Amino acid sequence: MMEGRSPARLQAKTSETNGYHRFSRNYLDWSIRAWIAVALVGQWIFALYILAQFTLPVVTGSIDESQFRHMIRGYVNGDTYNNTILLFHVIPVMIISLSAILQLFPYIRKNYPTFHRINGRMFLALGLIGAVTGLYMTWITGSRLSNLGSLGVTLNGILILAAAVFAWRYALQRKFRQHRRWAVHAFILINGVWSFRLYLMGWFLVNQGPLGNSRTIDGPADIALSFASYLLPMAIAEIVFWAERQRSAKATIGAAVGVSFAALITLIGVVAATMMMWGPRIMAAL
């Protein structure tokens, strides 16, 4: 006859299993915090860039088209209508970059629900404005280098409209599980162009120059990165939501590995974009 397991062995096995679950949960929690922390730094540096490059010149009345030669189609002296569209697209991005990341902090959601609601509504409203003006600038005013290279950002803008509507709708219906899911996707999508800058500059940094890129942003690497900049983090977010439903330590660790990978990519991108784009332009503008 086989001997049954002793209570001591069962207790040790249970303790080991519980410890494995705690480790996997802590690993996921800290990987998410790391990703948010890196994104916060990158978002605030980007907000400082917009403040120096766009907002301060508008406020002081010193804005001029010569300051925007690095853009595909920037501010054009005398073009009041399209300049207004441009500013309605760019300046809200500064506000989003400063405040939207705060929506991801559980402490703020729990202890400051009124702020979370107001900030969330502002974020989604400005995100919708940014998506509509971005699509208009891309396809109406010609703010694109090529049609093929603009497909990624176009799909990004269309998905923003859907995600923002669903996030808002579920919040009004107080279906907070569904709202959380769509709000996370809305955050990723609304920051898709920001992420594309990170991915592109990070790609240049890792490869020490372009590799599969072109001047018109329609090389194979450009196109892949333009879609990956939002589809990849959305996929990782879905893996996290799936792991939460599974309540399995292995699933949780798998999700944590994915989040850690996303945090690493974001970190490389923030460093590269700050070195190659935002930092020099902030210093030049100030």
Sine and cosine of phi, psi and omega as CSV:
sin_phi,cos_phi,sin_psi,cos_psi,sin_omega,cos_omega
0.00,0.00,0.61,-0.79,0.04,-1.00
-0.99,0.13,0.68,-0.73,0.01,-1.00
-0.98,0.22,0.65,-0.76,0.09,-1.00
-0.94,0.33,0.33,-0.94,0.02,-1.00
-0.95,0.31,0.67,-0.74,0.00,-1.00
-0.96,0.28,0.43,-0.90,0.04,-1.00
-0.82,0.57,-0.57,0.82,-0.02,-1.00
-0.91,0.41,-0.66,0.75,0.00,-1.00
-0.93,0.37,-0.63,0.78,0.04,-1.00
-0.90,0.44,-0.66,0.76,0.01,-1.00
-0.91,0.42,-0.64,0.77,0.02,-1.00
-0.91,0.42,-0.65,0.76,0.01,-1.00
-0.91,0.42,-0.67,0.74,0.02,-1.00
-0.90,0.44,-0.67,0.74,0.01,-1.00
-0.90,0.44,-0.64,0.77,0.02,-1.00
-0.90,0.43,-0.67,0.74,0.01,-1.00
-0.90,0.44,-0.70,0.71,0.02,-1.00
-0.89,0.46,-0.63,0.78,0.03,-1.00
-0.90,0.43,-0.61,0.79,0.03,-1.00
-0.90,0.43,-0.66,0.75,0.03,-1.00
-0.91,0.42,-0.68,0.74,0.02,-1.00
-0.89,0.46,-0.68,0.73,0.02,-1.00
-0.87,0.49,-0.72,0.69,-0.03,-1.00
-0.90,0.43,-0.65,0.76,0.01,-1.00
-0.92,0.40,-0.69,0.73,0.02,-1.00
-0.90,0.43,-0.64,0.77,0.02,-1.00
-0.87,0.49,-0.70,0.71,0.01,-1.00
-0.91,0.41,-0.70,0.71,-0.02,-1.00
-0.86,0.51,-0.72,0.69,-0.05,-1.00
-0.96,0.29,-0.52,0.86,0.05,-1.00
-0.93,0.37,-0.62,0.79,0.06,-1.00
-0.91,0.41,-0.68,0.73,0.03,-1.00
-0.88,0.47,-0.63,0.77,0.02,-1.00
-0.90,0.43,-0.69,0.73,0.02,-1.00
-0.88,0.48,-0.70,0.71,0.00,-1.00
-0.91,0.42,-0.65,0.76,-0.01,-1.00
-0.89,0.46,-0.70,0.71,0.02,-1.00
-0.90,0.43,-0.69,0.73,0.02,-1.00
-0.89,0.46,-0.63,0.77,0.01,-1.00
-0.86,0.50,-0.74,0.68,0.01,-1.00
-0.87,0.49,-0.72,0.69,0.00,-1.00
-0.90,0.44,-0.63,0.77,0.01,-1.00
-0.91,0.41,-0.67,0.74,-0.03,-1.00
-0.95,0.32,-0.55,0.83,0.10,-0.99
-0.91,0.42,-0.67,0.74,0.05,-1.00
-0.89,0.46,-0.65,0.76,0.04,-1.00
-0.89,0.46,-0.64,0.77,0.04,-1.00
-0.90,0.44,-0.62,0.79,0.06,-1.00
-0.88,0.47,-0.72,0.70,0.01,-1.00
-0.91,0.41,-0.63,0.77,0.04,-1.00
-0.85,0.52,-0.74,0.67,-0.05,-1.00
-0.96,0.29,-0.61,0.79,-0.13,-0.99
-1.00,0.10,-0.57,0.82,-0.12,-0.99
-0.87,-0.49,-0.83,0.55,-0.20,-0.98
-0.90,0.43,-0.76,0.65,-0.02,-1.00
-0.88,0.47,-0.69,0.72,0.07,-1.00
-0.87,0.50,-0.59,0.81,0.04,-1.00
-0.91,0.41,-0.71,0.70,-0.03,-1.00
-0.91,0.42,-0.64,0.77,-0.04,-1.00
-1.00,0.06,-0.11,0.99,0.00,-1.00
0.96,0.28,0.35,0.94,-0.04,-1.00
-0.96,-0.27,0.24,0.97,-0.06,-1.00
-0.94,0.33,0.66,-0.76,-0.06,-1.00
-0.47,-0.88,0.52,-0.86,-0.07,-1.00
-0.90,0.45,-0.39,0.92,0.00,-1.00
-0.91,0.42,-0.34,0.94,-0.01,-1.00
-0.99,0.17,-0.14,0.99,-0.16,-0.99
-0.84,-0.55,0.51,0.86,0.00,-1.00
-0.93,0.38,-0.34,0.94,0.01,-1.00
-0.98,0.20,-0.19,0.98,0.00,-1.00
-1.00,0.01,0.42,-0.91,0.03,-1.00
-0.88,0.47,-0.77,0.64,0.12,-0.99
-0.58,-0.81,0.99,-0.16,-0.05,-1.00
-0.99,-0.10,-0.54,-0.84,0.02,-1.00
-0.93,0.36,0.74,-0.67,0.00,-1.00
-0.85,-0.52,0.87,-0.49,-0.03,-1.00
-0.82,0.57,0.79,-0.61,0.06,-1.00
1.00,-0.01,-0.24,0.97,-0.01,-1.00
-1.00,-0.03,0.97,0.25,-0.16,-0.99
-0.87,0.50,-0.71,0.70,-0.09,-1.00
-0.90,0.44,-0.80,0.59,-0.03,-1.00
-0.94,0.35,-0.50,0.87,0.09,-1.00
-0.91,0.42,-0.61,0.79,0.03,-1.00
-0.91,0.42,-0.68,0.73,0.06,-1.00
-0.86,0.51,-0.69,0.72,0.00,-1.00
-0.86,0.51,-0.73,0.68,-0.04,-1.00
-0.94,0.35,-0.55,0.83,0.08,-1.00
-0.93,0.36,-0.34,0.94,0.06,-1.00
-1.00,0.05,-0.67,0.75,-0.18,-0.98
-1.00,0.09,-0.75,0.66,-0.11,-0.99
-0.90,0.43,-0.65,0.76,0.11,-0.99
-0.85,0.53,-0.49,0.87,0.04,-1.00
-0.88,0.48,-0.59,0.81,0.05,-1.00
-0.88,0.48,-0.69,0.72,0.00,-1.00
-0.91,0.42,-0.69,0.72,0.02,-1.00
-0.88,0.48,-0.69,0.72,-0.03,-1.00
-0.90,0.44,-0.51,0.86,0.00,-1.00
-0.98,0.17,-0.62,0.78,-0.21,-0.98
-0.92,-0.39,-0.44,0.90,-0.13,-0.99
-0.89,0.45,-0.59,0.81,-0.03,-1.00
-0.87,0.50,-0.43,0.90,0.00,-1.00
-0.92,0.39,-0.35,0.94,0.04,-1.00
-0.91,0.42,-0.34,0.94,-0.07,-1.00
-1.00,0.00,-0.04,1.00,-0.02,-1.00
-1.00,0.03,0.92,-0.40,0.01,-1.00
-0.84,0.54,-0.58,0.81,-0.02,-1.00
-0.87,0.49,-0.67,0.74,-0.01,-1.00
-0.94,0.35,-0.68,0.74,0.03,-1.00
-0.86,0.52,-0.63,0.77,-0.08,-1.00
-0.98,0.20,-0.68,0.73,-0.15,-0.99
-0.99,-0.12,-0.32,0.95,0.00,-1.00
-0.74,-0.67,0.90,0.43,-0.08,-1.00
-0.89,0.45,-0.56,0.83,0.01,-1.00
-0.90,0.43,-0.71,0.70,0.06,-1.00
-0.87,0.49,-0.66,0.75,-0.01,-1.00
-0.87,0.49,-0.67,0.74,0.00,-1.00
-0.92,0.39,-0.74,0.67,-0.04,-1.00
-0.91,0.40,-0.71,0.70,0.00,-1.00
-0.90,0.44,-0.61,0.79,0.02,-1.00
-0.92,0.40,-0.67,0.74,0.03,-1.00
-0.90,0.43,-0.67,0.74,0.03,-1.00
-0.90,0.44,-0.67,0.74,0.00,-1.00
-0.87,0.49,-0.74,0.67,-0.03,-1.00
-0.93,0.38,-0.63,0.77,0.01,-1.00
-0.90,0.43,-0.72,0.69,0.01,-1.00
-0.92,0.38,-0.56,0.83,0.06,-1.00
-0.90,0.45,-0.65,0.76,0.05,-1.00
-0.90,0.44,-0.69,0.73,0.04,-1.00
-0.88,0.48,-0.69,0.73,0.01,-1.00
-0.89,0.45,-0.62,0.79,0.00,-1.00
-0.92,0.39,-0.72,0.70,-0.03,-1.00
-0.91,0.41,-0.72,0.69,0.00,-1.00
-0.92,0.39,-0.57,0.82,0.03,-1.00
-0.91,0.42,-0.69,0.73,0.05,-1.00
-0.90,0.43,-0.63,0.78,0.03,-1.00
-0.89,0.46,-0.73,0.68,-0.02,-1.00
-0.89,0.45,-0.62,0.79,-0.05,-1.00
-0.92,0.38,-0.72,0.69,-0.18,-0.98
-0.95,-0.30,-0.24,0.97,0.00,-1.00
-0.97,-0.25,-0.77,0.64,-0.03,-1.00
-1.00,0.02,-0.07,1.00,0.08,-1.00
0.99,0.16,0.49,0.87,0.00,-1.00
-0.99,0.11,0.89,0.45,0.02,-1.00
-0.47,-0.88,0.45,-0.90,0.01,-1.00
-1.00,-0.07,-0.44,0.90,0.04,-1.00
-0.35,-0.94,0.41,-0.91,0.03,-1.00
-0.93,0.38,-0.71,0.71,-0.02,-1.00
-0.89,0.46,-0.68,0.73,-0.02,-1.00
-0.94,0.34,-0.20,0.98,-0.03,-1.00
-0.99,-0.12,-0.04,1.00,-0.05,-1.00
-0.92,0.40,-0.63,0.78,-0.01,-1.00
-0.89,0.46,-0.75,0.67,-0.02,-1.00
-0.93,0.36,-0.48,0.87,0.03,-1.00
-0.93,0.38,-0.74,0.68,0.07,-1.00
-0.87,0.49,-0.63,0.78,0.05,-1.00
-0.83,0.56,-0.75,0.66,-0.01,-1.00
-0.89,0.46,-0.65,0.76,0.01,-1.00
-0.91,0.41,-0.68,0.73,0.00,-1.00
-0.92,0.40,-0.51,0.86,0.07,-1.00
-0.85,0.53,-0.70,0.71,-0.02,-1.00
-0.85,0.52,-0.70,0.71,-0.02,-1.00
-0.93,0.37,-0.74,0.67,-0.06,-1.00
-0.90,0.44,-0.66,0.75,-0.01,-1.00
-0.90,0.43,-0.66,0.76,0.01,-1.00
-0.90,0.44,-0.72,0.69,0.00,-1.00
-0.91,0.42,-0.67,0.75,0.00,-1.00
-0.88,0.47,-0.69,0.73,0.00,-1.00
-0.92,0.40,-0.71,0.71,-0.04,-1.00
-0.87,0.49,-0.73,0.68,-0.03,-1.00
-0.93,0.36,-0.50,0.86,0.07,-1.00
-0.91,0.41,-0.69,0.73,0.03,-1.00
-0.90,0.44,-0.56,0.83,0.01,-1.00
-0.99,0.12,-0.03,1.00,0.00,-1.00
0.86,0.50,0.51,0.86,0.12,-0.99
-0.99,-0.10,0.99,0.15,-0.25,-0.97
-0.95,0.30,-0.45,0.89,0.05,-1.00
-0.91,0.42,-0.74,0.67,0.04,-1.00
-0.92,0.39,-0.60,0.80,0.03,-1.00
-0.88,0.47,-0.70,0.72,-0.01,-1.00
-0.86,0.51,-0.69,0.73,-0.03,-1.00
-0.88,0.47,-0.76,0.65,-0.05,-1.00
-0.96,0.29,-0.50,0.87,0.04,-1.00
-0.92,0.39,-0.62,0.78,0.06,-1.00
-0.90,0.44,-0.70,0.72,0.02,-1.00
-0.91,0.41,-0.61,0.79,0.05,-1.00
-0.89,0.46,-0.66,0.75,0.03,-1.00
-0.88,0.48,-0.72,0.69,0.00,-1.00
-0.88,0.47,-0.72,0.70,-0.07,-1.00
-0.93,0.36,-0.69,0.73,-0.01,-1.00
-0.89,0.45,-0.47,0.88,0.05,-1.00
-0.99,-0.13,0.32,0.95,-0.06,-1.00
-0.89,0.46,-0.66,0.75,0.00,-1.00
-0.93,0.36,-0.59,0.80,0.11,-0.99
-0.87,0.50,-0.73,0.69,0.01,-1.00
-0.89,0.45,-0.60,0.80,0.03,-1.00
-0.88,0.48,-0.65,0.76,0.08,-1.00
-0.86,0.51,-0.68,0.73,0.02,-1.00
-0.89,0.45,-0.73,0.68,-0.04,-1.00
-0.90,0.44,-0.66,0.75,-0.04,-1.00
-0.93,0.37,-0.73,0.68,0.01,-1.00
-0.93,0.38,-0.61,0.79,0.07,-1.00
-0.89,0.45,-0.61,0.79,0.06,-1.00
-0.88,0.47,-0.69,0.72,0.04,-1.00
-0.90,0.44,-0.65,0.76,-0.03,-1.00
-0.91,0.41,-0.73,0.68,-0.03,-1.00
-0.91,0.42,-0.64,0.77,-0.03,-1.00
-1.00,-0.02,0.00,1.00,-0.03,-1.00
0.83,0.56,0.67,0.74,0.02,-1.00
0.69,-0.73,0.04,-1.00,-0.02,-1.00
-0.93,0.37,0.57,-0.82,0.06,-1.00
-0.51,-0.86,0.98,-0.20,-0.10,-1.00
0.99,0.12,0.31,0.95,0.00,-1.00
-0.94,-0.33,0.30,-0.95,0.05,-1.00
-0.65,-0.76,0.26,-0.97,0.01,-1.00
-0.91,0.42,-0.42,0.91,-0.01,-1.00
-0.99,-0.16,0.26,0.97,0.08,-1.00
0.82,0.57,0.63,0.78,0.04,-1.00
-0.76,-0.65,0.35,0.94,0.13,-0.99
-0.96,0.29,0.23,-0.97,-0.03,-1.00
-0.85,0.52,-0.63,0.77,0.02,-1.00
-0.94,0.35,-0.65,0.76,0.02,-1.00
-0.85,0.52,-0.74,0.67,-0.04,-1.00
-0.91,0.41,-0.70,0.71,0.02,-1.00
-0.87,0.49,-0.70,0.71,-0.02,-1.00
-0.93,0.36,-0.55,0.83,-0.03,-1.00
-0.91,0.41,-0.55,0.83,0.07,-1.00
-0.99,0.11,-0.64,0.77,-0.04,-1.00
-0.91,0.41,-0.43,0.90,-0.08,-1.00
-0.88,0.48,-0.39,0.92,0.09,-1.00
-0.85,-0.53,-0.54,0.84,-0.01,-1.00
-0.93,0.37,-0.59,0.80,0.01,-1.00
-0.91,0.41,-0.80,0.60,0.04,-1.00
-0.89,0.45,-0.52,0.85,0.07,-1.00
-0.91,0.42,-0.64,0.76,0.03,-1.00
-0.90,0.43,-0.66,0.75,0.02,-1.00
-0.91,0.41,-0.64,0.77,0.06,-1.00
-0.87,0.49,-0.66,0.75,0.02,-1.00
-0.91,0.42,-0.58,0.81,0.06,-1.00
-0.90,0.44,-0.64,0.77,0.04,-1.00
-0.89,0.45,-0.73,0.68,0.02,-1.00
-0.87,0.49,-0.65,0.76,0.04,-1.00
-0.89,0.46,-0.70,0.72,-0.01,-1.00
-0.90,0.44,-0.60,0.80,0.03,-1.00
-0.89,0.45,-0.60,0.80,0.02,-1.00
-0.95,0.31,-0.56,0.83,-0.04,-1.00
-0.95,0.31,-0.57,0.82,-0.05,-1.00
0.83,0.56,0.61,0.79,0.02,-1.00
-0.94,-0.35,0.68,-0.74,-0.01,-1.00
-0.89,0.46,-0.65,0.76,0.00,-1.00
-0.91,0.42,-0.66,0.75,0.04,-1.00
-0.90,0.43,-0.64,0.77,0.00,-1.00
-0.91,0.42,-0.68,0.73,0.03,-1.00
-0.91,0.42,-0.64,0.77,0.06,-1.00
-0.86,0.51,-0.69,0.73,0.04,-1.00
-0.90,0.43,-0.64,0.76,-0.01,-1.00
-0.90,0.43,-0.61,0.79,0.05,-1.00
-0.89,0.46,-0.68,0.73,0.04,-1.00
-0.88,0.47,-0.69,0.73,0.02,-1.00
-0.91,0.41,-0.64,0.77,0.03,-1.00
-0.88,0.48,-0.65,0.76,0.04,-1.00
-0.89,0.46,-0.70,0.72,0.02,-1.00
-0.90,0.44,-0.64,0.77,0.02,-1.00
-0.90,0.44,-0.64,0.77,0.01,-1.00
-0.91,0.42,-0.71,0.70,0.03,-1.00
-0.87,0.50,-0.69,0.72,0.00,-1.00
-0.89,0.45,-0.65,0.76,0.02,-1.00
-0.89,0.46,-0.73,0.68,0.03,-1.00
-0.87,0.50,-0.67,0.74,0.00,-1.00
-0.91,0.41,-0.67,0.75,0.01,-1.00
-0.89,0.46,-0.70,0.71,0.02,-1.00
-0.88,0.47,-0.73,0.68,-0.05,-1.00
-0.91,0.41,-0.73,0.68,-0.03,-1.00
-0.91,0.42,-0.60,0.80,0.04,-1.00
-0.92,0.40,-0.67,0.74,0.00,-1.00
-0.94,0.35,-0.68,0.73,-0.17,-0.99
-1.00,-0.08,-0.43,0.90,-0.12,-0.99
-0.84,-0.54,-0.94,0.33,-0.21,-0.98
-0.93,0.37,-0.72,0.70,-0.06,-1.00
-0.84,0.54,-0.82,0.57,0.00,-1.00
-0.86,0.51,-0.62,0.79,-0.03,-1.00
-0.96,0.28,-0.55,0.83,0.09,-1.00
-0.89,0.45,-0.72,0.69,-0.02,-1.00
-0.90,0.43,-0.64,0.77,0.00,-1.00
-0.92,0.39,-0.62,0.78,-0.04,-1.00
-0.95,0.30,-0.56,0.83,-0.04,-1.00
-1.00,0.05,0.00,0.00,0.00,0.00
